[in-house]
């Protein structure tokens, strides 16, 4: 017994030796936060925090399979959804380095029958969500249950290509999965390989990313977790979607370890030159001179002077987030196996703890002034969308149509942010002494008029 006690004590010392007091406090705080959010009998998450390339926190919470009562382990793999776009963007940039494609080439050079309507859509427009092409995942198709069908890439392109552009390419930012679906097809046309084969040969194998897979339902994939959704108070299995629909916009699955390895290996410049990779992290400039928060496959933020390079994902049964803070050299990966997980809230809380900084400073506002902001606001460009501002327990809440309720965090008497929604700068406007609207600046300017 004494020998066993000594051995266990020794192992504990080995495991914790070298862990700073700061990192031990971080572990305690993250344990408390995550254990309060995820029960062992419910879907959960896999979380990793790394500082200067070294893992300081990696744990899993909740169940990987509710029917078999299997707990999530940190090595298990989850659907990534739109984090896949980073891999597609890097593949395109590799082809740019090889001189096989230019960022200013037109889409029609590779998809000749894609309607142009005299508007040039560039490869760069596809990468930066500035093409104006409608998001194929947001279109109501006449055929039922298309999401259950397997598609050849060109077959699906033919289903959305004839919808009119939503705006002139390069004039606006609007997130569209269509751009990255098209980029996957272009990679195939140029390389002569399938999208899967190209990524395996040129990205996954060279970087030894052995736990990033293509999510095909027929394949046996080690440690693949189940995905869920919530219906009222009950958990349900996620709806089935063919991953041929997600394709180059969201087909990959991974664990947190390989996401960290992916981030580290990018900066080794083994598969892309430094100057090429750096271009991916420059916000795109629109034709009017304003900039977006998107580069080539990554979202680029600067909140309270804290710069981040990141992307999230949302796909049937799963949510994901991957955030890198280059100046602090801190990396956070969070994978969830339920569509109901509080991804944004937890991502803000986890990164705030990891950095020891707050993203949303709050000031106290006079109660009488809060009352002036109460009311219904309508988006000037889309009158069907509304935000209802109410007050509860001395705090303003926004009921956003189709998106639930979120608190307002004030930075001054007029300027505010939505809680745990970073990058959206908002301000109430008074005209002739009355509140008439509020403006939101996030990848463009949006005006919400008070009814």
LINQUIGI-V410374 format. One record per run of one state. SS is the DSSP state (~ for helix, > for strand, _ for the rest). FROM is the first residue (numbers start at 0). TO is the last residue. If there is no record, write none. Layout:
((SS FROM TO) (SS FROM TO))
This chain:
((_ 0 0) (~ 1 15) (_ 16 19) (~ 20 36) (_ 37 41) (> 42 42) (_ 43 43) (> 44 50) (_ 51 52) (> 53 60) (_ 61 61) (> 62 64) (_ 65 68) (> 69 70) (_ 71 75) (> 76 78) (_ 79 79) (~ 80 96) (_ 97 104) (> 105 105) (~ 106 108) (_ 109 120) (> 121 121) (~ 122 127) (_ 128 134) (~ 135 137) (_ 138 144) (~ 145 147) (_ 148 151) (~ 152 159) (_ 160 175) (~ 176 190) (_ 191 193) (~ 194 203) (_ 204 211) (> 212 213) (_ 214 222) (> 223 223) (_ 224 226) (> 227 230) (_ 231 232) (> 233 236) (_ 237 241) (~ 242 249) (_ 250 250) (> 251 253) (_ 254 254) (~ 255 265) (_ 266 272) (~ 273 279) (_ 280 283) (> 284 284) (_ 285 289) (> 290 290) (_ 291 292) (> 293 293) (_ 294 297) (> 298 302) (_ 303 304) (> 305 314) (_ 315 316) (> 317 324) (_ 325 328) (> 329 335) (_ 336 336) (> 337 337) (_ 338 341) (~ 342 354) (_ 355 365) (~ 366 372) (_ 373 373) (> 374 378) (_ 379 380) (> 381 391) (_ 392 393) (> 394 399) (_ 400 402) (> 403 409) (_ 410 413) (> 414 417) (_ 418 423) (> 424 430) (_ 431 432) (> 433 440) (_ 441 443) (> 444 449) (_ 450 450))
